[in-house]
Amino acid sequence: MSCAKIDPALHQAQKPPWIKVRLPSNPVFFSTKALISDLRLHTVCESAQCPNRWECWSQGTATMMIAGDRCTRACGFCAVTTAKPFALEDDEPQRVAEAVRRMKLKHVVITAVARDDLKDGGANHFARVIAAIREMDPSIVIEVLVPDFHAQDWCIQIVLDAAPEIYNHNMETVERLTPFVRSRAKYRTSLQVLRRAKDLSPKVVTKSGVMLGLGETETELFQTMDDLREAGCQVLTMGQYLRPTPKHLPVLEYITPEQFDLYGEIARKKGFAHVASGPLVRSSYHAADFHPVVR
């Protein structure tokens, strides 16, 4: 299915039976929730209304979202609040590290809202969080899911200098749909971010993700895979877009699990070292299933 433009008023596809969210069923979910509340942390699990929150929290893991819960961008797919952000919290790096310690994580994913109000886009804050986790436990694999930093080398370098194992930046969708799906972000800019991260730090693993069901064609999806591989991207996630509220972009198509499996196989044949593809797959879902070569 394809469209020239995505309009929130377009017909919303009917949700199929394979899109199911499991509700919390064990005490670990509630202890994870209490820990996050106690340390005054934000998670993308809550802010972005991730469908896997129940499963992940029940397993004692979560994706930390730093630099506040207010984003300076207003992407048509995202449930995170768009508003003028508050000032960065100086003690947040230590609180994140403490959460990682209490959860006994061996692979942690750190993401953030877009902070276009900051000259460095929040790059130094990412570096401080990485440093705090490293000080607490040097053996932890750290994955960062970063904004585009407007493809400024000096911002990308700040994060890379903190030595995360995985540098993740999501394409989100195909080139034609990017202007309608993403706020301020540009398809070629995101490719440049991944390319420059690999150029500046050849040993870092680069990763990206796309959502399906927004009206992309298979040809466009395969071209995005090729563009990512040309940029040196090694890990790819593909998942179903789910509409957070009626004000957000509609789901134009629900991709079957079998089709996701096929797309995953095609991506592997194109040379990705690791691919996660399925209706409920998200950037950080089962992130630890991929084991990079640790320093």
N, C-alpha and C positions, 0 to 999 in steps of 0.2 A: 504494500500500500504506500502511496506517496501523496504529497500535497505541496502546493507552492508556498503556503504559509500555514502556520498552526494558529488557530483561533480557539480560545477557551470555550466558545459557544458551540464548537463542532460536537457532533454526536459522540458520546462516550461509549466505548465498546463495553459489552457486558462482561463482568468478571467471571472467568472460567473456574471450574471446581479445583484445578490444581494450584490456584493461588490461595493458600491457607496459612494462617498465622497461628502458631501455638501459644496458648496462654501459659503463664507461669505455673509450674507444677511442683516446685521444690523450694526448700528454704534458702538455697543459694541465691536465687533471684532477689529475694528480699534483703539478704545481707549485702549483696552487691549494690542495690538501690540505697541502702542505708549508708554504706561506705562513701558513695559518691556524694550523697547529701552532707555527710559529716565533714568531708574535705572541701565542700563548696566548689565542686567541679561541674563542668558542662560536658556532655557527651553528644556526639553526633547521633547516637542511638535515639535520644529523646528529641533533640532539636530538629533533626531531619525526618523524624517519624519512621525510623528504619523498621521494616517488617520483621527483622530478625532479632529485635531487642530482647524478646522473651527468651529465645533460645540462648543467645550469647550471655545474657546476664545470669541465666540459670546455670551456665557453665563457668561463671565467675570471671568473665572477661567483658571489656567494653572499650570503645574507641574514644579516647579523650579529645575533646574539642577545646583548644586553647584560644586565648585572646578575646574571650567574651562569647556571648551568644547573639550578638547583633552584627549583621553583615552589611557592608556598604554596597552590595550588589543585590539585584532583585531578579534572580533567574526564574523563568517561568515554570520550572519543575520542582523548585526547592522550597521546603517548609520552614527553613531557618528565617527568623525575623529580620526584616530589612529596616534599619534605623540607625541613627547616629550612635556609634559605639561609645562605650565608657572607656576610661583610661585603662591601660594594661595594669594588671595586679602583680606587684613585684615578687610576691611570695608564691605565685602560681606554679613556677617550675618545681619548687620543693613539694608542693601539695600533690602535683602529678606524680612525682617520684615516689612519694609515700603511698599513693594509691597503687602504683605498680608493685611496690614492695608487699603491701598487704594482700594483693591479688595473686602474688607469686607468679607473675607473668614472665615468660621467657621470650615472647615476641610481643611488642607493643606497637600500636598504631597511633600516631599523633596527627591530628588534623586541626584546622582552624577556619574561622570565618575569614572572608576577604576583608582586609584592612587597608583600603585605598586611602584612608585618612592619614596613614603613617608613611613617612618617606621611604622606609625600607619594606613596607607592606607586611611588617611583622616578622621579617626574617631573623632579626636578632633575638626575638622572643622564642622562636623555634629553636635557635641555637642554645639558648639558656635552658630550655626544657630538656633538650637532648643531653646537655652537660650534667644536669641534675640527676637524670636517670643513670648516666654513665658513672657518676660518682657513687651512686647507691649500689649499682651492680654492673660492672664493666662487661659482663657476659651476655647481657640482654640484647636481642636483635631488635633494632629500632627502625621502624618504617614511618616515614613522614608522607602525609597526603597534603600537598601544598597548593596554594593559589598560584596564579601565573606570574606574580611579581612584575607584570608588564614585560616579561622576558628580559629583565635587566640582569646582566651577568653578575654584577656586584652583589645583588640580593641572593641570587641562586648560590653564589660562592660562599656567602655567609653560612647558609644552611649546610652546604656540603663540607665546609671546614669543620663542622661539628661531628662529621663522620657517621651519618646514618647509613645503615646497610642498604635500605631501599628508598628510592626517591620516586614518589608516586604523584602524578598530576593527571587528572581525568580530562579526556576529550569530551566526554558526556554524550556527544551525538555526532552525526556526519556533518560534512562541511556545509551542505545546502541548508540544513536546519539550524546551524549554530546561531545565526542572528536572531532567530525567533525563540530559541530555547535558553540561551545563555545571555546574561547581562554584562555588557562591556567586553566580555571575552571574545577572542577571535580564534578560529580554527588553526590558522597558520602560526599564530603566536603560541598556542599550546604545543604545537609540534616543535617549535623553536625552543621552548622551555625544556622539553625532554631531550632534544638534540644537544643543547648546551650543557645540560646536567651531565650527560655522558661524555662530552668533550672535556669538560672541566674536571671530571672525576671518573676516569675510565673503569675503575673498580666498583663503582656504585651500581646497583641493579635499578634499572628504570622500569616503571610500571604505569599503566593507564587503564581506564575503564570507560565503557560506553553503555548507555541505556537503550533498550530496544522498545519499539511500539509507539514511537512518536511520528511515524510516517516515512521512515527511511526505507530505501529499497535495498535488496540484497547486493546489487552492484555497488551502491554507495557504502554499504557496510564493509564489503571486501576491499574497497579502495581505502577506507579508513585503516583497515588492518595493514595494507601495504604501506600507507603513509607512516604508520607507527613503526613498522619494521625498518623503513628507510631512515627514520630518526633514531634508530638504535634501541627502541623499546623492547624489553625482554619478557615482560609479564603483562597479561591482558585479562581483565574481568569483563563479563557481559551479563547484564541482568535486565529484567523487565521493569520498565518505568511504571510506577504506580502513582496515581494522582492523589496528592495530599489533601486537597480541598477543592470544592467546585470552582474556586477562583484561579486554580492552577491549570496548566495545559491538560487537555483531555488525553486519555489513552486511545489511540486510533486502532491499535491492534494488540492482541495478546498472543505472544509467541509460544508455541507449544514446547514442552520439555524436550520432545524429540528433535525439534528444530534447533533448540539451544545446543543439544548434543552435537548436531551436525555442524553448527557454526564453530563449536569448540574444536572439532576435528580439523576443520578447514584452517583455523588459526594456528593449530599445532603444525600443520603441514607448511604453513607460511614461515615457520621458524621461531615462533614464540617458545621460550623455555618452559613456561608454565601458563596454563589457561584455566580459568574458572568460568563456567558458562551455565546458567540456569535461571529460571524465573525469579528466584529470590536472592540471587548472587548480588552482593554489593562490594565496593572496593575493599573493605576490611573484613568481609565475611570469610571465616576460616583462613585468615591471612597467613597463619602459621603453617598451613599446609605446604607452603613454598619455603624451602630452606636454602637461603643464599649462602655462598661461601663466606663464612665469618672471618673477620680480620685475624 
